[in-house]
Amino acid sequence: MFSNEQLNKFQSEETPFYYYDLSLLSATLKACTTASDKYGFHVHYALKANVDKRVLATIKSYNIGADCVSGGEVKRALEIGFNKNQIVFAGVGKSDAEINFGLDNDIFCFNVESIQELEVINELAAKKGKTAQVALRINPNVNAYTHKYITTGLEENKFGINQWEFDKVVTSLKSLPNIKCVGLHFHIGSQITDFNVFKSLCVKVNDIVKWFTDRGVAIKVINVGGGLGVDYYEPDSKSIVDFETYFKIFDSFLERTAQQEVHFELGRALVANSGALISKVLFVKNGQVTNFAILDAGMTELMRPALYQAYHKIQNISKSGNSVKSKNYDVVGPICESTDCFGKAVELPETQRGDLIAIRTAGAYGEVMASNYNLRNKVNVVYGE
Ligand SMILES: *Cc1c(COP(=O)(O)O)cnc(C)c1O
């Protein structure tokens, strides 16, 4: 929950706005790097979760690398000062301009998702007289047991190179002089909360690394991606995820030599809980079946509920702590879409026009997905330190 000092600050700001708690962010980053350093693991931050400049600068200060999925993200990472040797560029559809941008800036590596992409990068690198470092993004066909819209590691998904193409990839690597393969990359999905999934991933990765090594492809980097989930139900008591257990699983189950580096690409787990969307109640409609609390924020500010039926904890922070009787509300936004709903039948203290509503755990895949649909204004940002 928020302190009185924070609430006073919120009252003086124009809503809606994203609130980023930079001290919780720092505590999260410290917990993560302390746990990963124990095993010498390398952590990259997946920029797509949140590209706020102060958030990024804070992340960079913990010597974390950058995992980018567009030329724009590579550019942002360079501007913030991420070390180019710690920038990786993934994505199933990189344009020539984006690949050239990565080559010009000598980023650490491209995570390559198909044989055709390998050929194109080779050609573009050759034109510049450069050698591009790549990691092969493998589709390991591991079920992440998460929402189907955020599963990426099954054969039915568009991402990565599938097992039946491995022989061709090896042949292709040997024939492309401007490509240097540094490793393998895996990323099987997002918001993974069942740690057994990561065990299964390790078992698959061990086999695949061995397969490539046996065929003369030296694997220096094993990049196991991200996907570590957060607790959207308990943003206060479980504000920092269990990084200790997470990294320990990889240490226990991932086979590797002393020369091999293990890389991680965490997005959500680093930033989600440090963010909240703060909004004001514009109107309350009491119905016979349903009551509606209509907010000044909508799916244009936070799209996750509309996009993949995501749950966010919703609190009336103007009324908390009081003994006001509670009621159920459908908490909705002002946008002309029926999916513009943050939560159905949410139990809140009796709510009035002007109350502040906090939508918690909105630091990941929140502000980055904002749109100006309905010609909405750009959402404001407020920081706590
Ligand atoms: C989105 C993404 C990540 C980060 O996923 P999280 O679930 O936010 O940890 C990591 N790697 C790649 C390639 C991604 O696309």
The ligand as an SDF file (V2000), in Angstrom:
LIG
                    3D

 15 15  0  0  0  0  0  0  0  0999 V2000
    9.6420  -10.4190  -23.8750 C   0  0  0  0  0  0  0  0  0  0  0  0
   10.9210  -11.1250  -23.9230 C   0  0  0  0  0  0  0  0  0  0  0  0
   11.6460  -11.3370  -22.7430 C   0  0  0  0  0  0  0  0  0  0  0  0
   11.1600  -10.9060  -21.3790 C   0  0  0  0  0  0  0  0  0  0  0  0
   10.0380  -11.5840  -20.9390 O   0  0  0  0  0  0  0  0  0  0  0  0
    9.5040  -11.3720  -19.4650 P   0  0  0  0  0  0  0  0  0  0  0  0
    8.3690  -12.3050  -19.3610 O   0  0  0  0  0  0  0  0  0  0  0  0
    9.0810   -9.9510  -19.3370 O   0  0  0  0  0  0  0  0  0  0  0  0
   10.6060  -11.7160  -18.5200 O   0  0  0  0  0  0  0  0  0  0  0  0
   12.8580  -11.9780  -22.8480 C   0  0  0  0  0  0  0  0  0  0  0  0
   13.3440  -12.3810  -24.0340 N   0  0  0  0  0  0  0  0  0  0  0  0
   12.6800  -12.1930  -25.1760 C   0  0  0  0  0  0  0  0  0  0  0  0
   13.2660  -12.6480  -26.4530 C   0  0  0  0  0  0  0  0  0  0  0  0
   11.4450  -11.5680  -25.1720 C   0  0  0  0  0  0  0  0  0  0  0  0
   10.7780  -11.4080  -26.3040 O   0  0  0  0  0  0  0  0  0  0  0  0
  1  2  1  0
  2  3  1  0
  2 14  2  0
  3  4  1  0
  3 10  2  0
  4  5  1  0
  5  6  1  0
  6  7  2  0
  6  8  1  0
  6  9  1  0
 10 11  1  0
 11 12  2  0
 12 13  1  0
 12 14  1  0
 14 15  1  0
M  END
$$$$
